[in-house]
């Protein structure tokens, strides 16, 4: 289950960046991006196992494709230097994410087609929202209680 504090924090970060930079992102996509960020906020094991490529090649279901797309989106947006450290290019993650979300489109065609077709743009938007936000310090769960 998604922690509502994480979700609200990420939604605010994404929404403020969207308004600041004039991005045109539909609300349902903005909400989904916030869910992805919230879902992986406190998960130390956010990478696929086995490797990214092996996971892509072994996708057996739309649900598995969705998870891999989410992981690629999270990695490209939140940990861009991790990609470089591992010797992987941004395009590698854009391709994995786009292909994965395309395969997940049977879950929700409008959402996952939009994510697939705009994966590069959306991951760059999230990266900017996350890394250019001087006000994002940490999520204090006790302050919302």
C-alpha positions in Angstrom: 0.0 0.0 0.0 1.2 3.5 -0.8 2.0 5.7 2.2 -0.3 8.8 1.8 2.4 11.1 3.2 4.9 9.9 0.6 2.2 10.3 -2.1 1.2 13.8 -1.1 4.8 14.9 -0.8 5.7 13.6 -4.3 2.5 14.9 -5.8 3.3 18.4 -4.5 6.9 18.2 -5.8 5.7 17.1 -9.2 2.8 19.5 -9.4 4.9 22.5 -8.4 7.6 21.6 -11.0 4.9 21.2 -13.6 3.5 24.6 -12.9 6.9 26.2 -12.6 8.2 24.9 -15.9 4.9 24.9 -17.8 4.8 21.2 -18.5 1.6 19.9 -19.9 1.0 16.6 -18.1 -2.5 15.2 -17.7 -3.6 14.9 -14.1 -4.0 11.1 -14.3 -0.3 10.9 -15.4 0.8 13.3 -12.8 -1.0 11.2 -10.1 0.6 8.0 -11.5 4.1 9.5 -11.4 3.5 10.4 -7.8 2.4 6.9 -7.0 5.6 5.5 -8.6 7.8 7.8 -6.6 5.9 7.2 -3.4 6.0 3.4 -3.9 9.8 3.3 -4.2 10.6 6.0 -1.6 11.6 3.6 1.2 12.4 0.5 -0.8 16.0 -0.4 -0.8 15.5 -3.1 -3.5 14.2 -1.0 -6.3 16.2 -2.6 -9.0 15.0 -5.7 -11.0 16.5 -9.1 -10.2 17.9 -10.5 -12.5 19.4 -7.6 -14.6 17.4 -4.9 -16.4 17.8 -6.6 -19.8 17.0 -10.1 -18.5 13.9 -8.8 -16.8 12.8 -7.1 -20.0 13.3 -10.2 -22.0 11.5 -12.4 -19.5 8.4 -10.4 -19.1 5.5 -12.8 -18.9 2.6 -10.5 -17.9 1.3 -6.9 -18.1 1.8 -6.7 -14.3 5.5 -7.6 -14.6 5.9 -5.1 -17.4 4.4 -2.4 -15.3 6.8 -3.1 -12.4 9.8 -3.0 -14.7 8.5 0.3 -16.3 8.1 1.7 -12.8 11.6 0.7 -11.8 13.1 2.2 -15.0 11.2 5.4 -14.4 12.3 5.6 -10.8 16.0 4.9 -11.7 16.0 7.4 -14.6 14.4 10.1 -12.5 15.8 9.7 -9.0 19.2 8.1 -9.6 20.6 9.4 -12.9 24.2 9.2 -11.7 23.6 5.6 -10.7 23.1 4.9 -14.4 26.4 6.4 -15.4 28.2 4.6 -12.5 26.9 1.3 -13.9 28.0 2.2 -17.4 24.4 2.4 -18.6 23.0 5.2 -20.8 19.9 7.2 -20.3 18.6 5.8 -23.6 18.9 2.3 -22.3 16.5 3.1 -19.5 14.2 5.1 -21.7 14.0 2.1 -24.0 13.4 -0.4 -21.2 10.7 1.9 -19.6 9.0 2.6 -22.9 8.9 -1.0 -24.0 7.8 -2.2 -20.5 4.9 0.3 -20.3 3.8 -0.6 -23.9 3.6 -4.2 -22.7 1.6 -3.1 -19.7 -1.0 -1.2 -21.8 -3.5 -4.0 -21.4 -3.9 -2.9 -17.8 -4.9 0.6 -18.6 -4.4 1.5 -22.3 -4.7 5.3 -22.0 -2.3 5.5 -19.0 0.4 3.1 -20.1 0.4 4.1 -23.8 0.9 7.7 -22.6 3.7 6.6 -20.3 5.3 4.5 -23.1 5.1 7.2 -25.8 6.4 9.9 -23.4 8.8 8.0 -21.2 11.9 10.1 -22.0 10.0 13.4 -21.5 8.3 12.2 -18.3 11.5 10.8 -16.7 13.3 14.0 -17.5 10.5 16.0 -15.9 10.7 13.9 -12.8 14.4 14.2 -12.7 14.2 17.9 -12.8 11.4 18.0 -10.3 13.3 15.8 -7.9 16.8 17.3 -8.3 16.0 21.0 -8.9 13.7 21.2 -5.9 15.6 23.2 -3.2 12.8 22.7 -0.8 12.8 18.9 -0.9 14.7 18.0 2.2 13.2 14.7 3.5 9.8 13.3 4.2 9.0 13.7 7.9 6.1 11.3 8.5 5.6 12.5 12.0 4.7 16.1 11.0 1.6 14.9 9.2 0.1 13.1 12.1 
